[in-house]
Amino acid sequence: LEMKPKVKSIKVDEIIHKACKHKKISKLTEKTNLELDLGLDSLHRVELVSNFSDVFPALEEAPLEEMVSLITVGQIVDYINEQLKKKTVAKK
């Protein structure tokens, strides 16, 4: 995954590849669309959100509707970074 996020992009990449086991993915970018490019329907996206919550505990309190509405890999990375930042600020 070619990004410069605060989130370890390798984790995001692994989780998305795991969710797309039915389809061969050669390269993910920030613009990769979950539905159009990867064929993930709403049920698969809910499963993806669950997997992200397992890896990034800061997402456990994030509204499911917000996470499921994210449509690109870049939006997911930005959202995770935002949630992690909120969690860090709240701890201070």
N, C-alpha and C positions, 0 to 999 in steps of 0.2 A: 504494500500500500504506500503510494508515494505522497506523503503529507508531512507537515511539520507541526503536528498537534502536541499539546501537552500530554494528552492521553497516549499511552503506548500503542501506537498504531498496529503493532503486531497482534495485540489482543483483539482489536476490532476486526482485523483481517481474519484471524483464526475463527472468531465467532461467526462471521458472515460466511466463510467457507463451510463451516460445519452446518449452518442452516441451509446452504445451497448444495448439499451433498448429491442432490438429484441432477445438478447441472454443472458441467465443467466450466470453471472460471479461470481465465488466463491472467487478468490483471484488474485490480480494483483501483479506482481513482476517486477523488472527492466528488466527481460528477456522476459516478455510477448510480443509476436509479434502481432501487430495490425491486420495483415491480416490472418496469419496462426492460431493464437490462438483465436482471437476475431471475425474473419470473416468480418473485415472492408475493403470494396473495396475502390478504389480511390475516388469515390464520397463521401463516408462516411468520408474518411480522410480529404477531403477539408472542410467538415462541422465541423469536429473536430478542424481543424486549426482555423476556424472562431470562434468557441467557446473558444478556448484558447486565441485568440486575444481580445475577449470581457473581459475576466477575467484578463489577463496580458497585459495591454496597451503597454508595451515595445515591444510586438510582432507585433504591427500594421505595423511597418516599415520593418519587416523581410520579405525576399523574400518568396512568396508562395511555389515556387519550393523546397526550402530548407526544409520548414516545412512538406510538403507532402511526402518528401523522407525519413523522419524518420520512422523507422519500429518497434522500440521497445519502451516500456514505459520508459526505462532508457535513451534512446536517446532523447526522448521528454523532460524529466526532465533536462538532461544535457544541451540541447539546450536552454530551458527557462532560466536556471541559467546563461548561457553564455550571452544571450541577456539582462537579467536584470543587469548583471555586466557591460556590455558595456554602458548601459543607465546610470548607476550610475557614471561610470568613466567620461562619456561625460558631466554630470552635474557639475563636479568639476572644 
